[in-house]
Amino acid sequence: MTAKAHAGRLSGNTTRAARAALVDRLIALPQITTARITSDVAPLRIEGALHGRRPYFFRAHWGEASLSIAAAGKNQVDSSALTKRIPCPFGLTIETDDDAMDVISALLEQHHL
């Protein structure tokens, strides 16, 4: 995983544009139906629904990223959600939309999606 040159920063003057770009890129993935960024500074948090209406919750903070996926109709942050974790290769937080896409894509692969 490497950051790409065009990356929009998720903090600072370009936050809104990078946030919108990230949401657009996430819902363009075949696995994801909806995405909403609930925090774009440490920790980056995104929640939404996968195809099949299964809710998910993504969090990246302190050098670790996690993606929790629950069954349809369940809460994505409770103990019944299946969670996969990986180290954040970009340091303590994810700062760009490209970094977020790389990490989320890797976590989706770990979930076999």
N, C-alpha and C positions, 0 to 999 in steps of 0.2 A: 504494500500500500504506500503510495506516495502522493503528496499534495500536488495539485495541478496549478499551473501558472495563473489561471483566471479566477481563482478562488475568491468568493465574496466573504469578507470578514463578518462574523456574527456579533461583533461589538464595534462601537465607534460610529462614525458618520454613515456607514453603509449598512447598518444593522437591518433596517426594514427591507431593503432590496435583497440582501443575502437571505433573510428569513423567507421572503416570498419565493425566491429562487429555489431554496431548499425544499419548501413544501411542494412546489411544482415538480421538482425532480423526484421527490418521494412518491407522489401519486402517479407519476409516469411509470414507476416500477410495476411489473405485472403482479406482484404479491400484495401491494398496498392500495387500499381504496381511499382512505382518508388520512390526513396528517395535520396535527396542530402542535405548534411549538409552544410549550407552556413556560419555558425559560430558555433564553439564548445565551445566558452567561453561566459561569460555573455554578451548578451543574447544568449542562445542556439537557433539556427534557423535551421529549416529543411523545405524543400519544395519538392514537387513532385506531383504525380498523383495517384488518387484512381482508382480502376477498374471502368470503364465507362468514363474514361478520365477526370474526374473532378479534377482540381488542388486544392492542399491544401497548407497551410502555418502554421507551428507550431513555436511558440515562447515561451520561458520561461525566465523570468527576474523579479527581484524585488519581488519574492514570488508569482508570478502568471504565469500560463501557459495558452496559448490560441491555439485553432486550428480553422483556417478559411478554409472553403470549398466553392468553387465557382462552378457555372454551367460549363459544358464542353465548352471550347472555351473562357471562361471569365478569368479575372485576379483574382488570389486568395487573393490579398491584397487590392482590392478596396471595396467600400462601399456595393456592392451587394453581397459580400461573407457572408455566414452565419458563425458567430463566436461564439464558446462556450469557457468559461473561468472557470478555477478552481484554488484554491490556490495551490501553490507548497508545498507539505508536507515536502520537503527536505531543506527548507530555502530559501535564496534569489536566488540561482541558482541551476540548475541540474548539478551534477558533474560526474555522472556515466551513463553508457549505460543502466543498469538495472533501475535506477531511471527514465530515459527518457522513457523506454518502459512502465513502470507502469503508468506514467502520460499520455502518448499518448494513451494507451489502455483505460484509464478512459475517455478521451476526445472523442475517437471514440464511446464509449458507449453513451455518452451524445448526440452525433450526430445520434444515433440509427443505427450505422454501425457495 
